[in-house]
């Protein structure tokens, strides 16, 4: 999406109605950024994040591994906050710094890159604490374990699906009132699809342009045959939001040819 417009949408003549399905509090920050771009956000998370309440494992540990900013609140003010924090991407690193963790290092948004970064910096056998959610991916844990690191997983938070599609989203879908949706995680995308399907709005959901942080995030939509999606060329919010501007032919976004017609190009 690096080739897309970077000026406010109103300068391009198109303001999009954008569903921000991301959980709070990150969803609120994203909605504010969407509005600053000249679009009209609809903040309606499909996952509810809450601390797990599980106590942190006893150490000692040499470093923290963070693959989501959602794990940071459980670390703030704790003895673990003095450990080096190895973060998967810029958003997680930003949250860690804001919570007073230091030093903070980041890997550019990719779990395997995070494992490589740790491998270049910490000796094999180092004791790592991965503060994560209840539902998490295998990486970087599998790679770190295979390379001889002693990794302990602490379930610091849990993401619980909402019981039903948020009413403002259902109403917007009923009137073709959504132009785009933002998806930051595979589970969030899958949950949004499942709730829309259960509410009898899958057809309308499929007509929305789904902007996904990565190909992995988009996978549930692809598996369901939903072609109206774009994938950010870099797994960061800046790139994802840049793609909200009408997709240009010279954009390097990976875009489905079945994007809804009629979108203006800058």
Short mmCIF file of the C-alpha atoms (twelve columns), coordinates in Angstrom:
data_MODEL
# 
_entry.id   MODEL 
# 
loop_
_atom_site.group_PDB 
_atom_site.id 
_atom_site.type_symbol 
_atom_site.label_atom_id 
_atom_site.label_alt_id 
_atom_site.label_comp_id 
_atom_site.label_asym_id 
_atom_site.label_seq_id 
_atom_site.Cartn_x 
_atom_site.Cartn_y 
_atom_site.Cartn_z 
_atom_site.pdbx_PDB_model_num 
ATOM 1   C CA . UNK A 1   0.000   0.000   0.000  1 
ATOM 2   C CA . UNK A 2   3.025   2.270   -0.109 1 
ATOM 3   C CA . UNK A 3   1.884   3.676   -3.442 1 
ATOM 4   C CA . UNK A 4   -1.572  4.718   -2.174 1 
ATOM 5   C CA . UNK A 5   -2.691  8.245   -1.359 1 
ATOM 6   C CA . UNK A 6   -1.276  9.693   1.829  1 
ATOM 7   C CA . UNK A 7   -3.384  12.865  1.919  1 
ATOM 8   C CA . UNK A 8   -6.736  12.923  3.733  1 
ATOM 9   C CA . UNK A 9   -9.526  11.072  1.989  1 
ATOM 10  C CA . UNK A 10  -11.491 14.255  1.501  1 
ATOM 11  C CA . UNK A 11  -8.692  15.504  -0.730 1 
ATOM 12  C CA . UNK A 12  -9.278  12.470  -2.922 1 
ATOM 13  C CA . UNK A 13  -13.010 13.091  -3.001 1 
ATOM 14  C CA . UNK A 14  -13.904 9.909   -1.143 1 
ATOM 15  C CA . UNK A 15  -14.610 9.389   2.553  1 
ATOM 16  C CA . UNK A 16  -15.145 5.758   3.499  1 
ATOM 17  C CA . UNK A 17  -17.363 4.332   6.253  1 
ATOM 18  C CA . UNK A 18  -14.895 2.045   8.033  1 
ATOM 19  C CA . UNK A 19  -15.711 -0.691  10.537 1 
ATOM 20  C CA . UNK A 20  -12.979 -0.914  13.179 1 
ATOM 21  C CA . UNK A 21  -13.441 -4.407  14.595 1 
ATOM 22  C CA . UNK A 22  -10.290 -4.223  16.714 1 
ATOM 23  C CA . UNK A 23  -10.672 -4.748  20.489 1 
ATOM 24  C CA . UNK A 24  -10.382 -1.871  22.935 1 
ATOM 25  C CA . UNK A 25  -8.347  0.082   23.862 1 
ATOM 26  C CA . UNK A 26  -6.330  -0.253  20.652 1 
ATOM 27  C CA . UNK A 27  -9.532  -0.034  18.595 1 
ATOM 28  C CA . UNK A 28  -10.247 3.453   19.933 1 
ATOM 29  C CA . UNK A 29  -6.801  4.655   18.869 1 
ATOM 30  C CA . UNK A 30  -7.305  3.160   15.435 1 
ATOM 31  C CA . UNK A 31  -10.744 4.776   15.079 1 
ATOM 32  C CA . UNK A 32  -9.208  8.148   15.909 1 
ATOM 33  C CA . UNK A 33  -6.558  7.659   13.234 1 
ATOM 34  C CA . UNK A 34  -9.219  6.649   10.696 1 
ATOM 35  C CA . UNK A 35  -11.176 9.831   11.475 1 
ATOM 36  C CA . UNK A 36  -8.007  11.937  11.158 1 
ATOM 37  C CA . UNK A 37  -7.620  10.587  7.626  1 
ATOM 38  C CA . UNK A 38  -11.043 11.980  6.737  1 
ATOM 39  C CA . UNK A 39  -12.973 8.714   6.916  1 
ATOM 40  C CA . UNK A 40  -15.958 7.828   9.125  1 
ATOM 41  C CA . UNK A 41  -15.063 5.098   11.628 1 
ATOM 42  C CA . UNK A 42  -17.555 2.702   13.143 1 
ATOM 43  C CA . UNK A 43  -15.879 1.367   16.290 1 
ATOM 44  C CA . UNK A 44  -17.461 -1.996  17.072 1 
ATOM 45  C CA . UNK A 45  -15.046 -4.643  18.429 1 
ATOM 46  C CA . UNK A 46  -15.935 -8.310  18.053 1 
ATOM 47  C CA . UNK A 47  -13.507 -9.469  20.767 1 
ATOM 48  C CA . UNK A 48  -13.431 -8.417  24.406 1 
ATOM 49  C CA . UNK A 49  -9.941  -8.400  25.927 1 
ATOM 50  C CA . UNK A 50  -9.571  -9.018  29.648 1 
ATOM 51  C CA . UNK A 51  -6.681  -9.931  31.958 1 
ATOM 52  C CA . UNK A 52  -6.501  -13.652 32.596 1 
ATOM 53  C CA . UNK A 53  -5.822  -13.196 36.297 1 
ATOM 54  C CA . UNK A 54  -3.137  -15.871 36.146 1 
ATOM 55  C CA . UNK A 55  -0.121  -15.005 38.284 1 
ATOM 56  C CA . UNK A 56  3.195   -14.562 36.522 1 
ATOM 57  C CA . UNK A 57  5.462   -17.631 36.634 1 
ATOM 58  C CA . UNK A 58  8.355   -17.574 39.033 1 
ATOM 59  C CA . UNK A 59  11.656  -16.730 37.421 1 
ATOM 60  C CA . UNK A 60  14.295  -15.809 37.147 1 
ATOM 61  C CA . UNK A 61  14.040  -14.770 33.501 1 
ATOM 62  C CA . UNK A 62  16.519  -13.063 31.212 1 
ATOM 63  C CA . UNK A 63  14.057  -11.309 28.915 1 
ATOM 64  C CA . UNK A 64  10.416  -10.849 27.945 1 
ATOM 65  C CA . UNK A 65  8.902   -11.868 24.617 1 
ATOM 66  C CA . UNK A 66  5.867   -9.801  23.595 1 
ATOM 67  C CA . UNK A 67  3.779   -10.567 20.510 1 
ATOM 68  C CA . UNK A 68  0.836   -8.317  21.372 1 
ATOM 69  C CA . UNK A 69  0.373   -4.957  23.037 1 
ATOM 70  C CA . UNK A 70  -2.542  -6.534  24.919 1 
ATOM 71  C CA . UNK A 71  -0.087  -8.322  27.219 1 
ATOM 72  C CA . UNK A 72  1.595   -5.104  28.344 1 
ATOM 73  C CA . UNK A 73  -0.943  -3.995  31.026 1 
ATOM 74  C CA . UNK A 74  -0.239  -7.170  33.005 1 
ATOM 75  C CA . UNK A 75  3.457   -6.229  33.120 1 
ATOM 76  C CA . UNK A 76  3.153   -2.559  34.004 1 
ATOM 77  C CA . UNK A 77  4.550   -1.817  37.447 1 
ATOM 78  C CA . UNK A 78  5.545   -5.439  38.068 1 
ATOM 79  C CA . UNK A 79  9.067   -6.694  38.846 1 
ATOM 80  C CA . UNK A 80  9.113   -8.143  35.323 1 
ATOM 81  C CA . UNK A 81  9.026   -4.638  33.829 1 
ATOM 82  C CA . UNK A 82  12.779  -4.256  34.365 1 
ATOM 83  C CA . UNK A 83  13.564  -7.108  31.957 1 
ATOM 84  C CA . UNK A 84  14.515  -6.404  28.324 1 
ATOM 85  C CA . UNK A 85  11.336  -6.626  26.245 1 
ATOM 86  C CA . UNK A 86  11.634  -8.146  22.786 1 
ATOM 87  C CA . UNK A 87  8.572   -7.014  20.830 1 
ATOM 88  C CA . UNK A 88  7.171   -8.329  17.579 1 
ATOM 89  C CA . UNK A 89  6.383   -4.898  16.112 1 
ATOM 90  C CA . UNK A 90  6.175   -1.156  16.526 1 
ATOM 91  C CA . UNK A 91  2.727   -1.038  18.172 1 
ATOM 92  C CA . UNK A 92  3.710   -3.563  20.843 1 
ATOM 93  C CA . UNK A 93  7.013   -1.762  21.403 1 
ATOM 94  C CA . UNK A 94  5.222   1.584   21.715 1 
ATOM 95  C CA . UNK A 95  2.872   0.169   24.349 1 
ATOM 96  C CA . UNK A 96  5.802   -1.373  26.235 1 
ATOM 97  C CA . UNK A 97  7.693   1.920   26.335 1 
ATOM 98  C CA . UNK A 98  4.572   3.799   27.448 1 
ATOM 99  C CA . UNK A 99  4.185   1.328   30.321 1 
ATOM 100 C CA . UNK A 100 7.750   1.978   31.461 1 
ATOM 101 C CA . UNK A 101 9.345   -1.233  30.229 1 
ATOM 102 C CA . UNK A 102 13.001  -0.862  29.277 1 
ATOM 103 C CA . UNK A 103 14.956  -1.612  27.281 1 
ATOM 104 C CA . UNK A 104 12.521  -2.314  24.433 1 
ATOM 105 C CA . UNK A 105 13.545  -3.856  21.103 1 
ATOM 106 C CA . UNK A 106 11.330  -4.549  18.099 1 
ATOM 107 C CA . UNK A 107 11.403  -6.907  15.130 1 
ATOM 108 C CA . UNK A 108 9.347   -5.184  12.427 1 
ATOM 109 C CA . UNK A 109 6.065   -7.017  12.846 1 
ATOM 110 C CA . UNK A 110 7.014   -10.621 12.055 1 
ATOM 111 C CA . UNK A 111 7.209   -13.470 14.586 1 
ATOM 112 C CA . UNK A 112 10.012  -15.311 12.793 1 
ATOM 113 C CA . UNK A 113 11.952  -12.070 12.520 1 
ATOM 114 C CA . UNK A 114 11.501  -11.697 16.274 1 
ATOM 115 C CA . UNK A 115 12.984  -15.166 16.817 1 
ATOM 116 C CA . UNK A 116 15.904  -14.257 14.554 1 
ATOM 117 C CA . UNK A 117 16.493  -10.987 16.390 1 
ATOM 118 C CA . UNK A 118 16.580  -12.780 19.736 1 
ATOM 119 C CA . UNK A 119 18.877  -15.408 18.237 1 
ATOM 120 C CA . UNK A 120 21.376  -12.743 17.181 1 
ATOM 121 C CA . UNK A 121 21.301  -11.012 20.548 1 
ATOM 122 C CA . UNK A 122 20.805  -13.523 23.364 1 
ATOM 123 C CA . UNK A 123 22.800  -16.687 24.044 1 
ATOM 124 C CA . UNK A 124 21.183  -20.080 23.602 1 
ATOM 125 C CA . UNK A 125 19.799  -21.303 26.868 1 
ATOM 126 C CA . UNK A 126 18.532  -17.851 27.858 1 
ATOM 127 C CA . UNK A 127 15.352  -17.964 29.948 1 
ATOM 128 C CA . UNK A 128 12.507  -16.163 28.186 1 
ATOM 129 C CA . UNK A 129 9.026   -15.317 29.417 1 
ATOM 130 C CA . UNK A 130 6.422   -15.011 26.655 1 
ATOM 131 C CA . UNK A 131 3.498   -12.937 27.970 1 
ATOM 132 C CA . UNK A 132 0.720   -13.871 25.569 1 
ATOM 133 C CA . UNK A 133 -2.984  -14.418 25.079 1 
ATOM 134 C CA . UNK A 134 -4.838  -17.650 25.651 1 
ATOM 135 C CA . UNK A 135 -5.138  -18.133 21.888 1 
ATOM 136 C CA . UNK A 136 -1.764  -17.639 20.260 1 
ATOM 137 C CA . UNK A 137 0.278   -18.784 17.290 1 
ATOM 138 C CA . UNK A 138 3.084   -21.308 17.422 1 
ATOM 139 C CA . UNK A 139 5.690   -18.732 16.498 1 
ATOM 140 C CA . UNK A 140 8.047   -17.441 17.701 1 
ATOM 141 C CA . UNK A 141 7.877   -20.072 20.447 1 
ATOM 142 C CA . UNK A 142 8.549   -23.113 18.259 1 
ATOM 143 C CA . UNK A 143 11.599  -21.566 16.615 1 
ATOM 144 C CA . UNK A 144 13.028  -20.281 19.889 1 
ATOM 145 C CA . UNK A 145 12.587  -23.684 21.566 1 
ATOM 146 C CA . UNK A 146 14.197  -25.442 18.596 1 
ATOM 147 C CA . UNK A 147 17.193  -23.121 18.895 1 
ATOM 148 C CA . UNK A 148 17.764  -23.987 22.505 1 
ATOM 149 C CA . UNK A 149 16.031  -21.164 24.365 1 
ATOM 150 C CA . UNK A 150 14.109  -21.928 27.551 1 
ATOM 151 C CA . UNK A 151 10.734  -20.377 26.881 1 
ATOM 152 C CA . UNK A 152 7.948   -20.138 29.455 1 
ATOM 153 C CA . UNK A 153 4.494   -19.006 28.298 1 
ATOM 154 C CA . UNK A 154 2.400   -16.877 30.634 1 
ATOM 155 C CA . UNK A 155 -1.251  -16.441 29.617 1 
ATOM 156 C CA . UNK A 156 -1.582  -12.786 30.609 1 
ATOM 157 C CA . UNK A 157 -4.865  -11.978 28.854 1 
ATOM 158 C CA . UNK A 158 -7.759  -13.609 27.026 1 
ATOM 159 C CA . UNK A 159 -9.841  -12.491 24.060 1 
ATOM 160 C CA . UNK A 160 -13.488 -13.474 24.298 1 
ATOM 161 C CA . UNK A 161 -15.794 -13.280 21.253 1 
ATOM 162 C CA . UNK A 162 -18.936 -11.192 21.574 1 
ATOM 163 C CA . UNK A 163 -22.126 -13.274 21.658 1 
ATOM 164 C CA . UNK A 164 -23.653 -11.466 18.677 1 
ATOM 165 C CA . UNK A 165 -22.811 -9.099  15.856 1 
ATOM 166 C CA . UNK A 166 -22.769 -5.516  17.215 1 
ATOM 167 C CA . UNK A 167 -26.099 -3.881  16.387 1 
ATOM 168 C CA . UNK A 168 -24.580 -0.800  14.653 1 
ATOM 169 C CA . UNK A 169 -22.693 -3.138  12.312 1 
ATOM 170 C CA . UNK A 170 -25.800 -5.214  11.585 1 
ATOM 171 C CA . UNK A 171 -27.746 -2.055  10.788 1 
ATOM 172 C CA . UNK A 172 -24.978 -0.720  8.545  1 
ATOM 173 C CA . UNK A 173 -24.749 -4.022  6.676  1 
ATOM 174 C CA . UNK A 174 -28.518 -4.026  6.173  1 
ATOM 175 C CA . UNK A 175 -28.237 -0.731  4.285  1 
ATOM 176 C CA . UNK A 176 -24.901 -1.326  2.506  1 
ATOM 177 C CA . UNK A 177 -23.568 1.345   4.835  1 
ATOM 178 C CA . UNK A 178 -20.026 -0.017  5.203  1 
ATOM 179 C CA . UNK A 179 -17.278 0.543   2.665  1 
ATOM 180 C CA . UNK A 180 -14.402 -1.123  4.486  1 
ATOM 181 C CA . UNK A 181 -13.449 -3.132  7.559  1 
ATOM 182 C CA . UNK A 182 -10.100 -3.281  9.342  1 
ATOM 183 C CA . UNK A 183 -8.794  -6.621  10.612 1 
ATOM 184 C CA . UNK A 184 -5.705  -6.831  12.813 1 
ATOM 185 C CA . UNK A 185 -5.747  -10.499 13.815 1 
ATOM 186 C CA . UNK A 186 -6.772  -13.793 12.297 1 
ATOM 187 C CA . UNK A 187 -9.101  -14.505 15.209 1 
ATOM 188 C CA . UNK A 188 -10.782 -11.125 14.952 1 
ATOM 189 C CA . UNK A 189 -11.405 -11.628 11.219 1 
ATOM 190 C CA . UNK A 190 -12.761 -15.124 11.801 1 
ATOM 191 C CA . UNK A 191 -14.980 -13.900 14.640 1 
ATOM 192 C CA . UNK A 192 -16.357 -11.022 12.571 1 
ATOM 193 C CA . UNK A 193 -17.190 -13.436 9.762  1 
ATOM 194 C CA . UNK A 194 -18.799 -15.926 12.145 1 
ATOM 195 C CA . UNK A 195 -20.949 -13.276 13.820 1 
ATOM 196 C CA . UNK A 196 -22.062 -11.884 10.452 1 
ATOM 197 C CA . UNK A 197 -22.926 -15.390 9.280  1 
ATOM 198 C CA . UNK A 198 -24.874 -16.170 12.456 1 
ATOM 199 C CA . UNK A 199 -26.776 -12.899 12.063 1 
ATOM 200 C CA . UNK A 200 -27.735 -13.728 8.473  1 
ATOM 201 C CA . UNK A 201 -25.596 -10.931 7.043  1 
ATOM 202 C CA . UNK A 202 -22.821 -12.922 5.355  1 
ATOM 203 C CA . UNK A 203 -23.750 -11.708 1.870  1 
ATOM 204 C CA . UNK A 204 -23.569 -8.071  2.916  1 
ATOM 205 C CA . UNK A 205 -20.356 -8.779  4.856  1 
ATOM 206 C CA . UNK A 206 -18.848 -10.208 1.681  1 
ATOM 207 C CA . UNK A 207 -19.486 -6.959  -0.201 1 
ATOM 208 C CA . UNK A 208 -17.339 -4.946  2.213  1 
ATOM 209 C CA . UNK A 209 -13.684 -4.325  1.324  1 
ATOM 210 C CA . UNK A 210 -11.769 -6.094  4.091  1 
ATOM 211 C CA . UNK A 211 -8.364  -4.544  4.822  1 
ATOM 212 C CA . UNK A 212 -6.129  -7.082  6.569  1 
ATOM 213 C CA . UNK A 213 -2.836  -6.574  8.369  1 
ATOM 214 C CA . UNK A 214 -1.310  -9.699  6.811  1 
ATOM 215 C CA . UNK A 215 -2.112  -12.695 4.647  1 
ATOM 216 C CA . UNK A 216 -2.474  -14.772 7.805  1 
ATOM 217 C CA . UNK A 217 -5.114  -12.347 9.109  1 
ATOM 218 C CA . UNK A 218 -6.981  -12.612 5.807  1 
ATOM 219 C CA . UNK A 219 -6.896  -16.435 5.785  1 
ATOM 220 C CA . UNK A 220 -10.378 -17.007 7.308  1 
ATOM 221 C CA . UNK A 221 -11.910 -14.653 4.747  1 
ATOM 222 C CA . UNK A 222 -10.088 -16.372 1.897  1 
ATOM 223 C CA . UNK A 223 -11.193 -19.787 3.165  1 
ATOM 224 C CA . UNK A 224 -14.799 -18.552 3.164  1 
ATOM 225 C CA . UNK A 225 -14.490 -17.429 -0.453 1 
ATOM 226 C CA . UNK A 226 -14.646 -13.723 0.370  1 
ATOM 227 C CA . UNK A 227 -12.662 -12.066 -2.393 1 
ATOM 228 C CA . UNK A 228 -13.182 -8.434  -1.422 1 
ATOM 229 C CA . UNK A 229 -10.023 -7.993  0.595  1 
ATOM 230 C CA . UNK A 230 -6.654  -6.281  0.482  1 
ATOM 231 C CA . UNK A 231 -3.529  -7.256  2.400  1 
ATOM 232 C CA . UNK A 232 -1.024  -4.744  3.704  1 
ATOM 233 C CA . UNK A 233 2.400   -5.130  2.117  1 
ATOM 234 C CA . UNK A 234 3.947   -4.555  5.542  1 
ATOM 235 C CA . UNK A 235 2.319   -5.765  8.786  1 
ATOM 236 C CA . UNK A 236 2.021   -2.355  10.425 1 
ATOM 237 C CA . UNK A 237 -0.858  0.038   11.019 1 
ATOM 238 C CA . UNK A 238 0.633   2.840   8.944  1 
ATOM 239 C CA . UNK A 239 0.616   0.672   5.833  1 
ATOM 240 C CA . UNK A 240 -2.820  -0.755  6.602  1 
ATOM 241 C CA . UNK A 241 -4.420  2.660   7.038  1 
ATOM 242 C CA . UNK A 242 -2.738  4.032   3.929  1 
ATOM 243 C CA . UNK A 243 -4.680  1.394   2.006  1 
ATOM 244 C CA . UNK A 244 -7.977  2.894   3.123  1 
ATOM 245 C CA . UNK A 245 -7.525  5.492   0.459  1 
ATOM 246 C CA . UNK A 246 -9.003  4.285   -2.829 1 
ATOM 247 C CA . UNK A 247 -6.575  1.689   -4.169 1 
ATOM 248 C CA . UNK A 248 -4.495  3.007   -7.057 1 
ATOM 249 C CA . UNK A 249 -3.259  0.902   -9.913 1 
ATOM 250 C CA . UNK A 250 0.345   1.734   -9.019 1 
ATOM 251 C CA . UNK A 251 -0.186  0.702   -5.384 1 
ATOM 252 C CA . UNK A 252 1.852   -2.257  -4.196 1 
ATOM 253 C CA . UNK A 253 -1.026  -3.540  -2.078 1 
ATOM 254 C CA . UNK A 254 -2.032  -7.117  -2.725 1 
ATOM 255 C CA . UNK A 255 -5.611  -6.592  -3.836 1 
ATOM 256 C CA . UNK A 256 -8.270  -8.981  -4.960 1 
ATOM 257 C CA . UNK A 257 -9.603  -8.264  -8.464 1 
ATOM 258 C CA . UNK A 258 -13.062 -8.607  -6.950 1 
ATOM 259 C CA . UNK A 259 -12.894 -5.438  -4.867 1 
ATOM 260 C CA . UNK A 260 -16.243 -3.698  -4.923 1 
ATOM 261 C CA . UNK A 261 -16.550 -1.619  -8.086 1 
ATOM 262 C CA . UNK A 262 -17.070 2.089   -8.233 1 
ATOM 263 C CA . UNK A 263 -14.268 3.160   -5.891 1 
ATOM 264 C CA . UNK A 264 -12.663 6.367   -7.097 1 
ATOM 265 C CA . UNK A 265 -8.915  6.477   -7.605 1 
ATOM 266 C CA . UNK A 266 -6.748  9.406   -6.624 1 
# 
